[in-house]
Amino acid sequence: LSIALSDGHYLYVNDKLALARTVQTGDIVRVSKGHGRVVSVERTMEEGLYNPQTVDGNIMVDGVQASCYTDALHPLIAHGL
């Protein structure tokens, strides 16, 4: 599995919300069938911006559970909006 997201997006790392920029090889992320180990991390430059919102703040992206929230606003504040 692989996921592409901005470094300011949150995802579940080692069972906690963490910014994508903090993910390291060996971390554990939530996937559609439980948990998976991060085998590599790379930076790329892509065009476009996507930030879908869901009622509970979570979203499954290419089989990896991520958050709809970014570092633009703390997740607890964003969830209350």
mmCIF file of the N, C-alpha and C atoms, coordinates in Angstrom:
data_MODEL
# 
_entry.id   MODEL 
# 
loop_
_atom_site.group_PDB 
_atom_site.id 
_atom_site.type_symbol 
_atom_site.label_atom_id 
_atom_site.label_alt_id 
_atom_site.label_comp_id 
_atom_site.label_asym_id 
_atom_site.label_entity_id 
_atom_site.label_seq_id 
_atom_site.pdbx_PDB_ins_code 
_atom_site.Cartn_x 
_atom_site.Cartn_y 
_atom_site.Cartn_z 
_atom_site.occupancy 
_atom_site.B_iso_or_equiv 
_atom_site.pdbx_formal_charge 
_atom_site.auth_seq_id 
_atom_site.auth_comp_id 
_atom_site.auth_asym_id 
_atom_site.auth_atom_id 
_atom_site.pdbx_PDB_model_num 
ATOM 1   N N  . LEU A 1 1  ? 0.835   -1.183 0.000  1.00 0.00 ? 1  LEU A N  1 
ATOM 2   C CA . LEU A 1 1  ? 0.000   0.000  0.000  1.00 0.00 ? 1  LEU A CA 1 
ATOM 3   C C  . LEU A 1 1  ? 0.873   1.236  0.000  1.00 0.00 ? 1  LEU A C  1 
ATOM 4   N N  . SER A 1 2  ? 0.331   2.303  -0.520 1.00 0.00 ? 2  SER A N  1 
ATOM 5   C CA . SER A 1 2  ? 1.050   3.568  -0.469 1.00 0.00 ? 2  SER A CA 1 
ATOM 6   C C  . SER A 1 2  ? 0.032   4.694  -0.420 1.00 0.00 ? 2  SER A C  1 
ATOM 7   N N  . ILE A 1 3  ? 0.436   5.799  0.145  1.00 0.00 ? 3  ILE A N  1 
ATOM 8   C CA . ILE A 1 3  ? -0.430  6.963  0.265  1.00 0.00 ? 3  ILE A CA 1 
ATOM 9   C C  . ILE A 1 3  ? 0.395   8.200  -0.030 1.00 0.00 ? 3  ILE A C  1 
ATOM 10  N N  . ALA A 1 4  ? -0.205  9.145  -0.725 1.00 0.00 ? 4  ALA A N  1 
ATOM 11  C CA . ALA A 1 4  ? 0.447   10.433 -0.982 1.00 0.00 ? 4  ALA A CA 1 
ATOM 12  C C  . ALA A 1 4  ? -0.394  11.505 -0.304 1.00 0.00 ? 4  ALA A C  1 
ATOM 13  N N  . LEU A 1 5  ? 0.241   12.299 0.549  1.00 0.00 ? 5  LEU A N  1 
ATOM 14  C CA . LEU A 1 5  ? -0.456  13.373 1.233  1.00 0.00 ? 5  LEU A CA 1 
ATOM 15  C C  . LEU A 1 5  ? 0.533   14.463 1.599  1.00 0.00 ? 5  LEU A C  1 
ATOM 16  N N  . SER A 1 6  ? 0.005   15.631 1.894  1.00 0.00 ? 6  SER A N  1 
ATOM 17  C CA . SER A 1 6  ? 0.904   16.728 2.253  1.00 0.00 ? 6  SER A CA 1 
ATOM 18  C C  . SER A 1 6  ? 1.538   16.451 3.608  1.00 0.00 ? 6  SER A C  1 
ATOM 19  N N  . ASP A 1 7  ? 2.661   17.078 3.863  1.00 0.00 ? 7  ASP A N  1 
ATOM 20  C CA . ASP A 1 7  ? 3.343   16.851 5.140  1.00 0.00 ? 7  ASP A CA 1 
ATOM 21  C C  . ASP A 1 7  ? 2.562   17.423 6.314  1.00 0.00 ? 7  ASP A C  1 
ATOM 22  N N  . GLY A 1 8  ? 1.562   18.262 6.035  1.00 0.00 ? 8  GLY A N  1 
ATOM 23  C CA . GLY A 1 8  ? 0.738   18.849 7.077  1.00 0.00 ? 8  GLY A CA 1 
ATOM 24  C C  . GLY A 1 8  ? -0.554  18.109 7.361  1.00 0.00 ? 8  GLY A C  1 
ATOM 25  N N  . HIS A 1 9  ? -0.783  17.002 6.672  1.00 0.00 ? 9  HIS A N  1 
ATOM 26  C CA . HIS A 1 9  ? -1.969  16.187 6.951  1.00 0.00 ? 9  HIS A CA 1 
ATOM 27  C C  . HIS A 1 9  ? -1.681  15.211 8.092  1.00 0.00 ? 9  HIS A C  1 
ATOM 28  N N  . TYR A 1 10 ? -2.726  14.878 8.829  1.00 0.00 ? 10 TYR A N  1 
ATOM 29  C CA . TYR A 1 10 ? -2.616  13.910 9.915  1.00 0.00 ? 10 TYR A CA 1 
ATOM 30  C C  . TYR A 1 10 ? -2.989  12.521 9.426  1.00 0.00 ? 10 TYR A C  1 
ATOM 31  N N  . LEU A 1 11 ? -2.374  11.520 10.016 1.00 0.00 ? 11 LEU A N  1 
ATOM 32  C CA . LEU A 1 11 ? -2.772  10.130 9.831  1.00 0.00 ? 11 LEU A CA 1 
ATOM 33  C C  . LEU A 1 11 ? -2.460  9.389  11.120 1.00 0.00 ? 11 LEU A C  1 
ATOM 34  N N  . TYR A 1 12 ? -2.945  8.159  11.211 1.00 0.00 ? 12 TYR A N  1 
ATOM 35  C CA . TYR A 1 12 ? -2.751  7.384  12.438 1.00 0.00 ? 12 TYR A CA 1 
ATOM 36  C C  . TYR A 1 12 ? -1.429  6.638  12.383 1.00 0.00 ? 12 TYR A C  1 
ATOM 37  N N  . VAL A 1 13 ? -0.513  7.032  13.255 1.00 0.00 ? 13 VAL A N  1 
ATOM 38  C CA . VAL A 1 13 ? 0.832   6.457  13.327 1.00 0.00 ? 13 VAL A CA 1 
ATOM 39  C C  . VAL A 1 13 ? 1.034   5.945  14.746 1.00 0.00 ? 13 VAL A C  1 
ATOM 40  N N  . ASN A 1 14 ? 1.350   4.668  14.843 1.00 0.00 ? 14 ASN A N  1 
ATOM 41  C CA . ASN A 1 14 ? 1.556   4.065  16.166 1.00 0.00 ? 14 ASN A CA 1 
ATOM 42  C C  . ASN A 1 14 ? 0.355   4.336  17.079 1.00 0.00 ? 14 ASN A C  1 
ATOM 43  N N  . ASP A 1 15 ? -0.858  4.239  16.472 1.00 0.00 ? 15 ASP A N  1 
ATOM 44  C CA . ASP A 1 15 ? -2.152  4.412  17.147 1.00 0.00 ? 15 ASP A CA 1 
ATOM 45  C C  . ASP A 1 15 ? -2.404  5.803  17.714 1.00 0.00 ? 15 ASP A C  1 
ATOM 46  N N  . LYS A 1 16 ? -1.740  6.831  17.154 1.00 0.00 ? 16 LYS A N  1 
ATOM 47  C CA . LYS A 1 16 ? -1.993  8.216  17.541 1.00 0.00 ? 16 LYS A CA 1 
ATOM 48  C C  . LYS A 1 16 ? -2.052  9.065  16.282 1.00 0.00 ? 16 LYS A C  1 
ATOM 49  N N  . LEU A 1 17 ? -2.809  10.156 16.330 1.00 0.00 ? 17 LEU A N  1 
ATOM 50  C CA . LEU A 1 17 ? -2.777  11.095 15.218 1.00 0.00 ? 17 LEU A CA 1 
ATOM 51  C C  . LEU A 1 17 ? -1.413  11.757 15.175 1.00 0.00 ? 17 LEU A C  1 
ATOM 52  N N  . ALA A 1 18 ? -0.803  11.766 13.999 1.00 0.00 ? 18 ALA A N  1 
ATOM 53  C CA . ALA A 1 18 ? 0.510   12.384 13.839 1.00 0.00 ? 18 ALA A CA 1 
ATOM 54  C C  . ALA A 1 18 ? 0.576   13.045 12.477 1.00 0.00 ? 18 ALA A C  1 
ATOM 55  N N  . LEU A 1 19 ? 1.369   14.089 12.376 1.00 0.00 ? 19 LEU A N  1 
ATOM 56  C CA . LEU A 1 19 ? 1.557   14.746 11.089 1.00 0.00 ? 19 LEU A CA 1 
ATOM 57  C C  . LEU A 1 19 ? 2.360   13.848 10.150 1.00 0.00 ? 19 LEU A C  1 
ATOM 58  N N  . ALA A 1 20 ? 2.001   13.896 8.893  1.00 0.00 ? 20 ALA A N  1 
ATOM 59  C CA . ALA A 1 20 ? 2.682   13.059 7.902  1.00 0.00 ? 20 ALA A CA 1 
ATOM 60  C C  . ALA A 1 20 ? 4.183   13.315 7.884  1.00 0.00 ? 20 ALA A C  1 
ATOM 61  N N  . ARG A 1 21 ? 4.602   14.546 8.140  1.00 0.00 ? 21 ARG A N  1 
ATOM 62  C CA . ARG A 1 21 ? 6.040   14.850 8.102  1.00 0.00 ? 21 ARG A CA 1 
ATOM 63  C C  . ARG A 1 21 ? 6.828   14.151 9.197  1.00 0.00 ? 21 ARG A C  1 
ATOM 64  N N  . THR A 1 22 ? 6.143   13.591 10.197 1.00 0.00 ? 22 THR A N  1 
ATOM 65  C CA . THR A 1 22 ? 6.846   12.914 11.291 1.00 0.00 ? 22 THR A CA 1 
ATOM 66  C C  . THR A 1 22 ? 6.954   11.397 11.088 1.00 0.00 ? 22 THR A C  1 
ATOM 67  N N  . VAL A 1 23 ? 6.317   10.867 10.049 1.00 0.00 ? 23 VAL A N  1 
ATOM 68  C CA . VAL A 1 23 ? 6.322   9.421  9.811  1.00 0.00 ? 23 VAL A CA 1 
ATOM 69  C C  . VAL A 1 23 ? 7.719   8.957  9.427  1.00 0.00 ? 23 VAL A C  1 
ATOM 70  N N  . GLN A 1 24 ? 8.130   7.832  10.007 1.00 0.00 ? 24 GLN A N  1 
ATOM 71  C CA . GLN A 1 24 ? 9.446   7.268  9.726  1.00 0.00 ? 24 GLN A CA 1 
ATOM 72  C C  . GLN A 1 24 ? 9.319   5.797  9.356  1.00 0.00 ? 24 GLN A C  1 
ATOM 73  N N  . THR A 1 25 ? 10.307  5.301  8.638  1.00 0.00 ? 25 THR A N  1 
ATOM 74  C CA . THR A 1 25 ? 10.374  3.878  8.325  1.00 0.00 ? 25 THR A CA 1 
ATOM 75  C C  . THR A 1 25 ? 10.287  3.090  9.622  1.00 0.00 ? 25 THR A C  1 
ATOM 76  N N  . GLY A 1 26 ? 9.447   2.059  9.629  1.00 0.00 ? 26 GLY A N  1 
ATOM 77  C CA . GLY A 1 26 ? 9.277   1.226  10.815 1.00 0.00 ? 26 GLY A CA 1 
ATOM 78  C C  . GLY A 1 26 ? 8.050   1.580  11.638 1.00 0.00 ? 26 GLY A C  1 
ATOM 79  N N  . ASP A 1 27 ? 7.491   2.791  11.435 1.00 0.00 ? 27 ASP A N  1 
ATOM 80  C CA . ASP A 1 27 ? 6.268   3.158  12.142 1.00 0.00 ? 27 ASP A CA 1 
ATOM 81  C C  . ASP A 1 27 ? 5.132   2.230  11.717 1.00 0.00 ? 27 ASP A C  1 
ATOM 82  N N  . ILE A 1 28 ? 4.101   2.181  12.549 1.00 0.00 ? 28 ILE A N  1 
ATOM 83  C CA . ILE A 1 28 ? 2.919   1.369  12.262 1.00 0.00 ? 28 ILE A CA 1 
ATOM 84  C C  . ILE A 1 28 ? 1.769   2.315  11.931 1.00 0.00 ? 28 ILE A C  1 
ATOM 85  N N  . VAL A 1 29 ? 1.094   2.071  10.802 1.00 0.00 ? 29 VAL A N  1 
ATOM 86  C CA . VAL A 1 29 ? -0.064  2.869  10.402 1.00 0.00 ? 29 VAL A CA 1 
ATOM 87  C C  . VAL A 1 29 ? -1.289  1.970  10.313 1.00 0.00 ? 29 VAL A C  1 
ATOM 88  N N  . ARG A 1 30 ? -2.461  2.593  10.440 1.00 0.00 ? 30 ARG A N  1 
ATOM 89  C CA . ARG A 1 30 ? -3.712  1.850  10.309 1.00 0.00 ? 30 ARG A CA 1 
ATOM 90  C C  . ARG A 1 30 ? -4.017  1.653  8.835  1.00 0.00 ? 30 ARG A C  1 
ATOM 91  N N  . VAL A 1 31 ? -4.354  0.433  8.480  1.00 0.00 ? 31 VAL A N  1 
ATOM 92  C CA . VAL A 1 31 ? -4.736  0.109  7.111  1.00 0.00 ? 31 VAL A CA 1 
ATOM 93  C C  . VAL A 1 31 ? -6.094  -0.579 7.135  1.00 0.00 ? 31 VAL A C  1 
ATOM 94  N N  . SER A 1 32 ? -6.653  -0.816 5.958  1.00 0.00 ? 32 SER A N  1 
ATOM 95  C CA . SER A 1 32 ? -8.011  -1.355 5.872  1.00 0.00 ? 32 SER A CA 1 
ATOM 96  C C  . SER A 1 32 ? -8.173  -2.700 6.564  1.00 0.00 ? 32 SER A C  1 
ATOM 97  N N  . LYS A 1 33 ? -7.118  -3.444 6.705  1.00 0.00 ? 33 LYS A N  1 
ATOM 98  C CA . LYS A 1 33 ? -7.201  -4.759 7.342  1.00 0.00 ? 33 LYS A CA 1 
ATOM 99  C C  . LYS A 1 33 ? -6.364  -4.828 8.612  1.00 0.00 ? 33 LYS A C  1 
ATOM 100 N N  . GLY A 1 34 ? -6.342  -3.750 9.382  1.00 0.00 ? 34 GLY A N  1 
ATOM 101 C CA . GLY A 1 34 ? -5.597  -3.767 10.646 1.00 0.00 ? 34 GLY A CA 1 
ATOM 102 C C  . GLY A 1 34 ? -4.505  -2.723 10.693 1.00 0.00 ? 34 GLY A C  1 
ATOM 103 N N  . HIS A 1 35 ? -3.262  -3.193 10.708 1.00 0.00 ? 35 HIS A N  1 
ATOM 104 C CA . HIS A 1 35 ? -2.104  -2.306 10.803 1.00 0.00 ? 35 HIS A CA 1 
ATOM 105 C C  . HIS A 1 35 ? -1.043  -2.740 9.796  1.00 0.00 ? 35 HIS A C  1 
ATOM 106 N N  . GLY A 1 36 ? -0.231  -1.792 9.381  1.00 0.00 ? 36 GLY A N  1 
ATOM 107 C CA . GLY A 1 36 ? 0.861   -2.087 8.464  1.00 0.00 ? 36 GLY A CA 1 
ATOM 108 C C  . GLY A 1 36 ? 2.098   -1.295 8.852  1.00 0.00 ? 36 GLY A C  1 
ATOM 109 N N  . ARG A 1 37 ? 3.240   -1.842 8.540  1.00 0.00 ? 37 ARG A N  1 
ATOM 110 C CA . ARG A 1 37 ? 4.518   -1.190 8.868  1.00 0.00 ? 37 ARG A CA 1 
ATOM 111 C C  . ARG A 1 37 ? 4.963   -0.324 7.686  1.00 0.00 ? 37 ARG A C  1 
ATOM 112 N N  . VAL A 1 38 ? 5.439   0.867  7.986  1.00 0.00 ? 38 VAL A N  1 
ATOM 113 C CA . VAL A 1 38 ? 5.963   1.775  6.964  1.00 0.00 ? 38 VAL A CA 1 
ATOM 114 C C  . VAL A 1 38 ? 7.313   1.235  6.507  1.00 0.00 ? 38 VAL A C  1 
ATOM 115 N N  . VAL A 1 39 ? 7.439   0.974  5.200  1.00 0.00 ? 39 VAL A N  1 
ATOM 116 C CA . VAL A 1 39 ? 8.695   0.432  4.682  1.00 0.00 ? 39 VAL A CA 1 
ATOM 117 C C  . VAL A 1 39 ? 9.547   1.498  4.002  1.00 0.00 ? 39 VAL A C  1 
ATOM 118 N N  . SER A 1 40 ? 8.947   2.629  3.634  1.00 0.00 ? 40 SER A N  1 
ATOM 119 C CA . SER A 1 40 ? 9.737   3.730  3.086  1.00 0.00 ? 40 SER A CA 1 
ATOM 120 C C  . SER A 1 40 ? 8.917   5.011  3.136  1.00 0.00 ? 40 SER A C  1 
ATOM 121 N N  . VAL A 1 41 ? 9.644   6.115  3.175  1.00 0.00 ? 41 VAL A N  1 
ATOM 122 C CA . VAL A 1 41 ? 9.039   7.444  3.161  1.00 0.00 ? 41 VAL A CA 1 
ATOM 123 C C  . VAL A 1 41 ? 9.815   8.263  2.157  1.00 0.00 ? 41 VAL A C  1 
ATOM 124 N N  . GLU A 1 42 ? 9.102   8.943  1.267  1.00 0.00 ? 42 GLU A N  1 
ATOM 125 C CA . GLU A 1 42 ? 9.800   9.798  0.315  1.00 0.00 ? 42 GLU A CA 1 
ATOM 126 C C  . GLU A 1 42 ? 9.019   11.085 0.099  1.00 0.00 ? 42 GLU A C  1 
ATOM 127 N N  . ARG A 1 43 ? 9.745   12.137 -0.216 1.00 0.00 ? 43 ARG A N  1 
ATOM 128 C CA . ARG A 1 43 ? 9.141   13.434 -0.513 1.00 0.00 ? 43 ARG A CA 1 
ATOM 129 C C  . ARG A 1 43 ? 9.037   13.592 -2.016 1.00 0.00 ? 43 ARG A C  1 
ATOM 130 N N  . THR A 1 44 ? 7.895   14.079 -2.451 1.00 0.00 ? 44 THR A N  1 
ATOM 131 C CA . THR A 1 44 ? 7.694   14.370 -3.871 1.00 0.00 ? 44 THR A CA 1 
ATOM 132 C C  . THR A 1 44 ? 6.989   15.707 -3.991 1.00 0.00 ? 44 THR A C  1 
ATOM 133 N N  . MET A 1 45 ? 7.038   16.278 -5.149 1.00 0.00 ? 45 MET A N  1 
ATOM 134 C CA . MET A 1 45 ? 6.284   17.495 -5.451 1.00 0.00 ? 45 MET A CA 1 
ATOM 135 C C  . MET A 1 45 ? 5.181   17.103 -6.425 1.00 0.00 ? 45 MET A C  1 
ATOM 136 N N  . GLU A 1 46 ? 3.956   17.368 -6.047 1.00 0.00 ? 46 GLU A N  1 
ATOM 137 C CA . GLU A 1 46 ? 2.805   17.047 -6.879 1.00 0.00 ? 46 GLU A CA 1 
ATOM 138 C C  . GLU A 1 46 ? 1.971   18.301 -7.093 1.00 0.00 ? 46 GLU A C  1 
ATOM 139 N N  . GLU A 1 47 ? 1.158   18.302 -8.126 1.00 0.00 ? 47 GLU A N  1 
ATOM 140 C CA . GLU A 1 47 ? 0.238   19.405 -8.362 1.00 0.00 ? 47 GLU A CA 1 
ATOM 141 C C  . GLU A 1 47 ? -1.140  19.022 -7.856 1.00 0.00 ? 47 GLU A C  1 
ATOM 142 N N  . GLY A 1 48 ? -1.878  20.018 -7.418 1.00 0.00 ? 48 GLY A N  1 
ATOM 143 C CA . GLY A 1 48 ? -3.247  19.789 -6.970 1.00 0.00 ? 48 GLY A CA 1 
ATOM 144 C C  . GLY A 1 48 ? -3.353  19.836 -5.465 1.00 0.00 ? 48 GLY A C  1 
ATOM 145 N N  . LEU A 1 49 ? -4.563  20.006 -4.997 1.00 0.00 ? 49 LEU A N  1 
ATOM 146 C CA . LEU A 1 49 ? -4.828  20.095 -3.571 1.00 0.00 ? 49 LEU A CA 1 
ATOM 147 C C  . LEU A 1 49 ? -6.177  19.448 -3.314 1.00 0.00 ? 49 LEU A C  1 
ATOM 148 N N  . TYR A 1 50 ? -6.202  18.478 -2.432 1.00 0.00 ? 50 TYR A N  1 
ATOM 149 C CA . TYR A 1 50 ? -7.430  17.785 -2.085 1.00 0.00 ? 50 TYR A CA 1 
ATOM 150 C C  . TYR A 1 50 ? -7.534  17.746 -0.570 1.00 0.00 ? 50 TYR A C  1 
ATOM 151 N N  . ASN A 1 51 ? -8.700  18.084 -0.050 1.00 0.00 ? 51 ASN A N  1 
ATOM 152 C CA . ASN A 1 51 ? -8.905  18.059 1.389  1.00 0.00 ? 51 ASN A CA 1 
ATOM 153 C C  . ASN A 1 51 ? -10.369 17.729 1.678  1.00 0.00 ? 51 ASN A C  1 
ATOM 154 N N  . PRO A 1 52 ? -10.789 16.496 1.363  1.00 0.00 ? 52 PRO A N  1 
ATOM 155 C CA . PRO A 1 52 ? -12.181 16.126 1.627  1.00 0.00 ? 52 PRO A CA 1 
ATOM 156 C C  . PRO A 1 52 ? -12.457 16.091 3.128  1.00 0.00 ? 52 PRO A C  1 
ATOM 157 N N  . GLN A 1 53 ? -13.685 16.383 3.509  1.00 0.00 ? 53 GLN A N  1 
ATOM 158 C CA . GLN A 1 53 ? -14.094 16.369 4.906  1.00 0.00 ? 53 GLN A CA 1 
ATOM 159 C C  . GLN A 1 53 ? -15.135 15.269 5.123  1.00 0.00 ? 53 GLN A C  1 
ATOM 160 N N  . THR A 1 54 ? -15.067 14.582 6.240  1.00 0.00 ? 54 THR A N  1 
ATOM 161 C CA . THR A 1 54 ? -16.053 13.566 6.599  1.00 0.00 ? 54 THR A CA 1 
ATOM 162 C C  . THR A 1 54 ? -16.634 13.917 7.962  1.00 0.00 ? 54 THR A C  1 
ATOM 163 N N  . VAL A 1 55 ? -17.751 13.304 8.298  1.00 0.00 ? 55 VAL A N  1 
ATOM 164 C CA . VAL A 1 55 ? -18.421 13.597 9.569  1.00 0.00 ? 55 VAL A CA 1 
ATOM 165 C C  . VAL A 1 55 ? -17.526 13.278 10.761 1.00 0.00 ? 55 VAL A C  1 
ATOM 166 N N  . ASP A 1 56 ? -16.825 12.141 10.724 1.00 0.00 ? 56 ASP A N  1 
ATOM 167 C CA . ASP A 1 56 ? -15.992 11.756 11.877 1.00 0.00 ? 56 ASP A CA 1 
ATOM 168 C C  . ASP A 1 56 ? -14.537 12.202 11.760 1.00 0.00 ? 56 ASP A C  1 
ATOM 169 N N  . GLY A 1 57 ? -14.175 12.833 10.648 1.00 0.00 ? 57 GLY A N  1 
ATOM 170 C CA . GLY A 1 57 ? -12.816 13.345 10.496 1.00 0.00 ? 57 GLY A CA 1 
ATOM 171 C C  . GLY A 1 57 ? -11.809 12.341 9.976  1.00 0.00 ? 57 GLY A C  1 
ATOM 172 N N  . ASN A 1 58 ? -12.252 11.112 9.690  1.00 0.00 ? 58 ASN A N  1 
ATOM 173 C CA . ASN A 1 58 ? -11.348 10.073 9.180  1.00 0.00 ? 58 ASN A CA 1 
ATOM 174 C C  . ASN A 1 58 ? -11.696 9.737  7.743  1.00 0.00 ? 58 ASN A C  1 
ATOM 175 N N  . ILE A 1 59 ? -10.707 9.268  7.017  1.00 0.00 ? 59 ILE A N  1 
ATOM 176 C CA . ILE A 1 59 ? -10.911 8.891  5.625  1.00 0.00 ? 59 ILE A CA 1 
ATOM 177 C C  . ILE A 1 59 ? -9.926  7.781  5.259  1.00 0.00 ? 59 ILE A C  1 
ATOM 178 N N  . MET A 1 60 ? -10.373 6.841  4.463  1.00 0.00 ? 60 MET A N  1 
ATOM 179 C CA . MET A 1 60 ? -9.508  5.773  3.982  1.00 0.00 ? 60 MET A CA 1 
ATOM 180 C C  . MET A 1 60 ? -8.977  6.195  2.614  1.00 0.00 ? 60 MET A C  1 
ATOM 181 N N  . VAL A 1 61 ? -7.667  6.282  2.477  1.00 0.00 ? 61 VAL A N  1 
ATOM 182 C CA . VAL A 1 61 ? -7.032  6.707  1.233  1.00 0.00 ? 61 VAL A CA 1 
ATOM 183 C C  . VAL A 1 61 ? -6.123  5.593  0.748  1.00 0.00 ? 61 VAL A C  1 
ATOM 184 N N  . ASP A 1 62 ? -6.467  5.001  -0.366 1.00 0.00 ? 62 ASP A N  1 
ATOM 185 C CA . ASP A 1 62 ? -5.659  3.925  -0.945 1.00 0.00 ? 62 ASP A CA 1 
ATOM 186 C C  . ASP A 1 62 ? -5.337  2.836  0.079  1.00 0.00 ? 62 ASP A C  1 
ATOM 187 N N  . GLY A 1 63 ? -6.316  2.514  0.943  1.00 0.00 ? 63 GLY A N  1 
ATOM 188 C CA . GLY A 1 63 ? -6.145  1.441  1.906  1.00 0.00 ? 63 GLY A CA 1 
ATOM 189 C C  . GLY A 1 63 ? -5.475  1.837  3.209  1.00 0.00 ? 63 GLY A C  1 
ATOM 190 N N  . VAL A 1 64 ? -5.139  3.129  3.367  1.00 0.00 ? 64 VAL A N  1 
ATOM 191 C CA . VAL A 1 64 ? -4.508  3.626  4.584  1.00 0.00 ? 64 VAL A CA 1 
ATOM 192 C C  . VAL A 1 64 ? -5.471  4.596  5.259  1.00 0.00 ? 64 VAL A C  1 
ATOM 193 N N  . GLN A 1 65 ? -5.683  4.439  6.575  1.00 0.00 ? 65 GLN A N  1 
ATOM 194 C CA . GLN A 1 65 ? -6.580  5.345  7.278  1.00 0.00 ? 65 GLN A CA 1 
ATOM 195 C C  . GLN A 1 65 ? -5.857  6.637  7.598  1.00 0.00 ? 65 GLN A C  1 
ATOM 196 N N  . ALA A 1 66 ? -6.444  7.733  7.152  1.00 0.00 ? 66 ALA A N  1 
ATOM 197 C CA . ALA A 1 66 ? -5.876  9.054  7.385  1.00 0.00 ? 66 ALA A CA 1 
ATOM 198 C C  . ALA A 1 66 ? -6.939  9.929  8.044  1.00 0.00 ? 66 ALA A C  1 
ATOM 199 N N  . SER A 1 67 ? -6.569  11.138 8.334  1.00 0.00 ? 67 SER A N  1 
ATOM 200 C CA . SER A 1 67 ? -7.476  12.114 8.906  1.00 0.00 ? 67 SER A CA 1 
ATOM 201 C C  . SER A 1 67 ? -7.761  13.181 7.864  1.00 0.00 ? 67 SER A C  1 
ATOM 202 N N  . CYS A 1 68 ? -8.903  13.804 7.967  1.00 0.00 ? 68 CYS A N  1 
ATOM 203 C CA . CYS A 1 68 ? -9.228  14.924 7.084  1.00 0.00 ? 68 CYS A CA 1 
ATOM 204 C C  . CYS A 1 68 ? -8.557  16.212 7.549  1.00 0.00 ? 68 CYS A C  1 
ATOM 205 N N  . TYR A 1 69 ? -7.970  16.182 8.720  1.00 0.00 ? 69 TYR A N  1 
ATOM 206 C CA . TYR A 1 69 ? -7.441  17.391 9.337  1.00 0.00 ? 69 TYR A CA 1 
ATOM 207 C C  . TYR A 1 69 ? -5.988  17.653 8.945  1.00 0.00 ? 69 TYR A C  1 
ATOM 208 N N  . THR A 1 70 ? -5.629  18.925 9.004  1.00 0.00 ? 70 THR A N  1 
ATOM 209 C CA . THR A 1 70 ? -4.267  19.351 8.682  1.00 0.00 ? 70 THR A CA 1 
ATOM 210 C C  . THR A 1 70 ? -3.733  20.236 9.808  1.00 0.00 ? 70 THR A C  1 
ATOM 211 N N  . ASP A 1 71 ? -2.486  20.616 9.686  1.00 0.00 ? 71 ASP A N  1 
ATOM 212 C CA . ASP A 1 71 ? -1.886  21.475 10.694 1.00 0.00 ? 71 ASP A CA 1 
ATOM 213 C C  . ASP A 1 71 ? -2.365  22.922 10.600 1.00 0.00 ? 71 ASP A C  1 
ATOM 214 N N  . ALA A 1 72 ? -3.247  23.225 9.658  1.00 0.00 ? 72 ALA A N  1 
ATOM 215 C CA . ALA A 1 72 ? -3.802  24.577 9.557  1.00 0.00 ? 72 ALA A CA 1 
ATOM 216 C C  . ALA A 1 72 ? -4.675  24.903 10.761 1.00 0.00 ? 72 ALA A C  1 
ATOM 217 N N  . LEU A 1 73 ? -5.274  23.862 11.376 1.00 0.00 ? 73 LEU A N  1 
ATOM 218 C CA . LEU A 1 73 ? -6.147  24.023 12.532 1.00 0.00 ? 73 LEU A CA 1 
ATOM 219 C C  . LEU A 1 73 ? -6.060  22.755 13.361 1.00 0.00 ? 73 LEU A C  1 
ATOM 220 N N  . HIS A 1 74 ? -5.897  22.865 14.659 1.00 0.00 ? 74 HIS A N  1 
ATOM 221 C CA . HIS A 1 74 ? -5.778  21.680 15.520 1.00 0.00 ? 74 HIS A CA 1 
ATOM 222 C C  . HIS A 1 74 ? -6.982  20.767 15.291 1.00 0.00 ? 74 HIS A C  1 
ATOM 223 N N  . PRO A 1 75 ? -6.767  19.442 15.231 1.00 0.00 ? 75 PRO A N  1 
ATOM 224 C CA . PRO A 1 75 ? -7.871  18.499 14.966 1.00 0.00 ? 75 PRO A CA 1 
ATOM 225 C C  . PRO A 1 75 ? -9.065  18.631 15.913 1.00 0.00 ? 75 PRO A C  1 
ATOM 226 N N  . LEU A 1 76 ? -8.844  18.890 17.183 1.00 0.00 ? 76 LEU A N  1 
ATOM 227 C CA . LEU A 1 76 ? -9.978  19.027 18.112 1.00 0.00 ? 76 LEU A CA 1 
ATOM 228 C C  . LEU A 1 76 ? -10.840 20.244 17.774 1.00 0.00 ? 76 LEU A C  1 
ATOM 229 N N  . ILE A 1 77 ? -10.200 21.318 17.361 1.00 0.00 ? 77 ILE A N  1 
ATOM 230 C CA . ILE A 1 77 ? -10.947 22.524 16.960 1.00 0.00 ? 77 ILE A CA 1 
ATOM 231 C C  . ILE A 1 77 ? -11.648 22.273 15.630 1.00 0.00 ? 77 ILE A C  1 
ATOM 232 N N  . ALA A 1 78 ? -10.929 21.698 14.672 1.00 0.00 ? 78 ALA A N  1 
ATOM 233 C CA . ALA A 1 78 ? -11.514 21.437 13.357 1.00 0.00 ? 78 ALA A CA 1 
ATOM 234 C C  . ALA A 1 78 ? -12.716 20.512 13.456 1.00 0.00 ? 78 ALA A C  1 
ATOM 235 N N  . HIS A 1 79 ? -12.648 19.510 14.325 1.00 0.00 ? 79 HIS A N  1 
ATOM 236 C CA . HIS A 1 79 ? -13.746 18.549 14.467 1.00 0.00 ? 79 HIS A CA 1 
ATOM 237 C C  . HIS A 1 79 ? -14.993 19.229 15.032 1.00 0.00 ? 79 HIS A C  1 
ATOM 238 N N  . GLY A 1 80 ? -14.807 20.253 15.835 1.00 0.00 ? 80 GLY A N  1 
ATOM 239 C CA . GLY A 1 80 ? -15.948 20.958 16.425 1.00 0.00 ? 80 GLY A CA 1 
ATOM 240 C C  . GLY A 1 80 ? -16.648 21.897 15.463 1.00 0.00 ? 80 GLY A C  1 
ATOM 241 N N  . LEU A 1 81 ? -16.030 22.192 14.330 1.00 0.00 ? 81 LEU A N  1 
ATOM 242 C CA . LEU A 1 81 ? -16.641 23.145 13.372 1.00 0.00 ? 81 LEU A CA 1 
ATOM 243 C C  . LEU A 1 81 ? -17.775 22.554 12.603 1.00 0.00 ? 81 LEU A C  1 
# 
